[in-house]
Amino acid sequence: MKTTKRLLEATKELWAEYNKHPFVCGIQDGVLDKEKFKYYILQDYLYLIEYTKVFGIGIAKAKTIEMMQLFSSYSHLLANSEMDIHKGYMGKFEITQEELNNTPVALDNLSYTSYMLRVAYEESEVEILTAILSCAYSYEVIARNMVHNNPDSINHPFYGDWIKGYSSEAYHEENIILLNTLDKMTENYTEGQIEHLVQIFVNCSRYEMKFWDLAWEMKK
């Protein structure tokens, strides 16, 4: 079994719960309290700043030009394409730079990014790629499930842009590269090495659920 299938199999039940989360369902059905979404946008923007740093460490630890280019290209995409989604909503909410600068990072958000950064600093490019994948790919799975459940959700005047961004073919193609790269790099891994990657992926997936919780509860 390919490594990515092992990772997804280990988190199958947890990922299924994402799609039932009231915050996710609220976006899908267009009924989520906008104040909750504003809180999420602020926290996710702060998260993405640290998440991008993980890719930066990946560049430094890359053993080949190809991996250096991969981490570099995704770092660029995060700093531009994905940040643009958030900046668009910040405009809608009229969030000022001062408000953003004065927004404290929620504790679960800080714990999540600290964990990924620890993996990045202490381990290799493969573990870094594994830690990155949970966030990157789960957003596609969630957004595409929203479209499956509610095809008109992409046309919602407020939440449609978020759903379109993460369910797009362009975003899917970016994730396919990450998935295929991880599988290729771990073809000759031992069972013990694979299990270590599974644990990292499970931990990050659990943190993803906590992020949806913090957004729904607007936890500090």
SULSULUR-V175045 format. One line per field, one symbol per residue. ss: DSSP state (h for helix, s for strand, l for the rest). A space follows every 10 residues. Layout:
ss=???
This chain:
ss=llhhhhhhhh lhhhhhhhll lhhhhhhhhl lllhhhhhhh hhhhhhhhhh hhhhhhhhhh hlllhhhhhh hhhhhhhhhh hhhhhhhhhh hhllllhhhh hlllllhhhh hhhhhhhhhh hhllhhhhhh hhhhhhhhhh hhhhhhhhhl hhhhhllllh hhhhhhhlhh hhhhhhhhhh hhhhhlllll hhhhhhhhhh hhhhhhhhhh hhhhhhhlll
